[in-house]
Each structure stands twice: as structure tokens, then as C-alpha cells.
């Protein structure tokens, strides 16, 4: 079975980039996928991922 590992600090880096009005880059969705699949993800990080995904769906975050 393929195991996806989240890079340490990846969620924080993505959130900082989005806060600086930078679009999500091609590798960011993979980081978010890894985060969602990571069962050991903290509740705070999980909420951040869901907030970010909602922002993408609503068009508030640009995709590059």
C-alpha cells in the first residue's frame, strides 16, 4: 500500500503563502491531499486545510 507522508510544516507554509496573496502552486494540492489522509494530523491543522479548501472552492484563493 502506498503511504503518503506530509512534509513537516507544509500546511503552515501553504497558509502563509495564501495569506501573502500568492496562488497555490502545482505541488500544493498534493500537500493538502497528504494532510487530509494523515490520521495523526492535529485538529488545528485539519481545520486549516478545510478552511483553505473552502477558500479555493469559493474563489478566494487563486490556483496557478
N, CA, C and O of each residue as an XYZ file, in Angstrom:
256
protein
N       0.845     -1.181      0.000
C       0.000      0.000      0.000
C       0.894      1.248      0.000
O       1.900      1.304      0.706
N       0.516      2.222     -0.786
C       1.254      3.476     -0.883
C       0.984      4.333      0.344
O      -0.170      4.558      0.708
N       2.036      4.805      0.972
C       1.885      5.651      2.144
C       2.327      7.065      1.783
O       3.453      7.284      1.335
N       1.429      8.011      1.984
C       1.722      9.411      1.693
C       2.125     10.085      2.996
O       1.406     10.011      3.992
N       3.281     10.743      2.979
C       3.782     11.414      4.173
C       3.732     12.923      3.966
O       4.179     13.431      2.939
N       3.195     13.619      4.928
C       3.122     15.071      4.916
C       4.464     15.640      5.353
O       5.012     15.229      6.375
N       4.983     16.565      4.596
C       6.233     17.212      4.979
C       5.998     18.086      6.203
O       4.990     18.791      6.264
N       6.896     18.059      7.175
C       6.730     18.887      8.363
C       6.637     20.377      7.993
O       7.473     20.894      7.252
N       5.629     21.041      8.507
C       5.460     22.469      8.261
C       4.803     22.817      6.939
O       4.660     23.995      6.613
N       4.396     21.804      6.165
C       3.829     22.061      4.838
C       2.540     22.876      4.906
O       2.344     23.796      4.112
N       1.679     22.550      5.833
C       0.406     23.278      5.937
C       0.659     24.724      6.305
O       0.048     25.626      5.733
N       1.549     24.955      7.251
C       1.859     26.334      7.637
C       2.439     27.129      6.470
O       2.098     28.297      6.286
N       3.305     26.507      5.690
C       3.895     27.192      4.531
C       2.831     27.558      3.502
O       2.856     28.655      2.943
N       1.906     26.651      3.254
C       0.830     26.930      2.304
C      -0.049     28.061      2.822
O      -0.417     28.957      2.062
N      -0.387     28.030      4.102
C      -1.243     29.072      4.681
C      -0.562     30.439      4.626
O      -1.223     31.440      4.347
N       0.731     30.499      4.884
C       1.472     31.762      4.819
C       1.485     32.295      3.392
O       1.287     33.490      3.171
N       1.717     31.415      2.430
C       1.738     31.835      1.030
C       0.386     32.396      0.607
O       0.320     33.415     -0.080
N      -0.683     31.737      1.014
C      -2.028     32.201      0.669
C      -2.314     33.537      1.349
O      -2.926     34.418      0.745
N      -1.881     33.695      2.587
C      -2.081     34.959      3.298
C      -1.335     36.098      2.617
O      -1.762     37.250      2.692
N      -0.216     35.786      1.950
C       0.553     36.796      1.218
C       0.028     36.993     -0.198
O       0.683     37.626     -1.027
N      -1.160     36.447     -0.475
C      -1.825     36.581     -1.781
C      -1.120     35.838     -2.900
O      -1.303     36.169     -4.071
N      -0.321     34.844     -2.560
C       0.336     34.022     -3.579
C      -0.633     32.913     -3.994
O      -1.315     32.343     -3.143
N      -0.699     32.605     -5.279
C      -1.569     31.499     -5.701
C      -0.992     30.154     -5.265
O       0.211     30.020     -5.041
N      -1.862     29.180     -5.151
C      -1.388     27.830     -4.860
C      -0.639     27.323     -6.081
O      -1.078     27.519     -7.214
N       0.483     26.675     -5.847
C       1.269     26.143     -6.961
C       0.918     24.675     -7.181
O       0.146     24.092     -6.419
N       1.479     24.091     -8.211
C       1.113     22.746     -8.627
C       1.309     21.706     -7.527
O       0.532     20.755     -7.448
N       2.310     21.856     -6.691
C       2.566     20.843     -5.658
C       1.684     21.005     -4.415
O       1.578     20.074     -3.616
N       1.060     22.153     -4.243
C       0.238     22.383     -3.048
C      -0.929     21.408     -2.905
O      -1.179     20.935     -1.797
N      -1.654     21.088     -3.979
C      -2.738     20.112     -3.815
C      -2.263     18.763     -3.294
O      -2.992     18.082     -2.573
N      -1.033     18.370     -3.661
C      -0.502     17.108     -3.150
C      -0.242     17.200     -1.647
O      -0.468     16.239     -0.912
N       0.225     18.341     -1.206
C       0.418     18.549      0.225
C      -0.893     18.511      0.978
O      -0.972     17.960      2.077
N      -1.928     19.099      0.385
C      -3.243     19.083      1.022
C      -3.829     17.675      1.039
O      -4.460     17.271      2.016
N      -3.618     16.936     -0.040
C      -4.078     15.551     -0.082
C      -3.389     14.733      1.001
O      -4.039     13.970      1.715
N      -2.091     14.888      1.124
C      -1.347     14.170      2.157
C      -1.850     14.557      3.540
O      -1.950     13.713      4.431
N      -2.164     15.828      3.715
C      -2.648     16.293      5.019
C      -3.987     15.663      5.370
O      -4.195     15.224      6.501
N      -4.892     15.619      4.403
C      -6.211     15.047      4.657
C      -6.113     13.565      4.994
O      -6.874     13.061      5.821
N      -5.183     12.870      4.357
C      -5.037     11.431      4.573
C      -4.221     11.087      5.816
O      -4.183      9.926      6.224
N      -3.575     12.068      6.416
C      -2.726     11.837      7.587
C      -3.599     11.757      8.835
O      -4.149     12.764      9.282
N      -3.721     10.569      9.387
C      -4.568     10.369     10.564
C      -4.002     11.020     11.820
O      -4.737     11.257     12.779
N      -2.708     11.310     11.822
C      -2.102     11.911     13.006
C      -2.109     13.435     12.946
O      -1.521     14.092     13.806
N      -2.764     13.998     11.944
C      -2.828     15.446     11.776
C      -3.559     16.072     12.959
O      -4.595     15.569     13.394
N      -3.016     17.164     13.471
C      -3.668     17.829     14.601
C      -4.995     18.435     14.152
O      -5.202     18.708     12.969
N      -5.869     18.636     15.097
C      -7.179     19.223     14.804
C      -7.028     20.634     14.230
O      -7.773     21.023     13.331
N      -6.077     21.386     14.744
C      -5.833     22.742     14.240
C      -5.399     22.720     12.765
O      -5.888     23.507     11.955
N      -4.486     21.819     12.432
C      -4.042     21.694     11.040
C      -5.173     21.212     10.142
O      -5.314     21.682      9.013
N      -5.967     20.291     10.630
C      -7.100     19.781      9.848
C      -8.078     20.915      9.536
O      -8.571     21.018      8.412
N      -8.356     21.756     10.517
C      -9.247     22.910     10.291
C      -8.649     23.873      9.280
O      -9.368     24.431      8.450
N      -7.337     24.072      9.344
C      -6.666     24.960      8.385
C      -6.805     24.429      6.961
O      -7.048     25.195      6.030
N      -6.651     23.128      6.797
C      -6.780     22.523      5.473
C      -8.202     22.710      4.954
O      -8.396     23.091      3.799
N      -9.188     22.450      5.790
C     -10.578     22.604      5.356
C     -10.908     24.061      5.030
O     -11.636     24.335      4.076
N     -10.374     24.995      5.823
C     -10.588     26.428      5.534
C      -9.994     26.793      4.183
O     -10.605     27.515      3.395
N      -8.807     26.289      3.932
C      -8.135     26.567      2.672
C      -8.919     25.983      1.501
O      -9.090     26.647      0.478
N      -9.387     24.769      1.638
C     -10.167     24.147      0.570
C     -11.470     24.903      0.313
O     -11.872     25.068     -0.839
N     -12.125     25.359      1.368
C     -13.345     26.167      1.191
C     -13.038     27.456      0.455
O     -13.824     27.898     -0.383
N     -11.901     28.063      0.761
C     -11.500     29.298      0.089
C     -11.234     29.071     -1.397
O     -11.546     29.926     -2.227
N     -10.666     27.934     -1.724
C     -10.423     27.601     -3.133
C     -11.759     27.437     -3.860
O     -11.950     27.972     -4.952
N     -12.669     26.704     -3.252
C     -13.976     26.467     -3.871
C     -14.729     27.779     -4.073
O     -15.397     27.956     -5.092
N     -14.631     28.692     -3.125
C     -15.338     29.973     -3.208
C     -14.620     30.987     -4.098
O     -15.128     32.085     -4.326
N     -13.453     30.626     -4.594
C     -12.729     31.513     -5.495
C     -11.906     32.576     -4.807
O     -11.440     33.510     -5.459
N     -11.717     32.460     -3.511
C     -10.931     33.444     -2.754
C      -9.432     33.190     -2.859
O      -8.626     34.090     -2.622
N      -9.062     31.957     -3.214
C      -7.657     31.594     -3.371
C      -7.445     31.209     -4.823
O      -8.190     30.404     -5.383
N      -6.424     31.793     -5.424
C      -6.123     31.550     -6.825
C      -5.243     30.319     -6.981
O      -4.376     30.046     -6.151
N      -5.479     29.589     -8.048
C      -4.652     28.433     -8.388
C      -3.750     28.790     -9.556
O      -4.214     29.340    -10.555
N      -2.468     28.482     -9.440
C      -1.523     28.793    -10.529
C      -1.460     27.651    -11.503
O      -0.724     27.719    -12.488
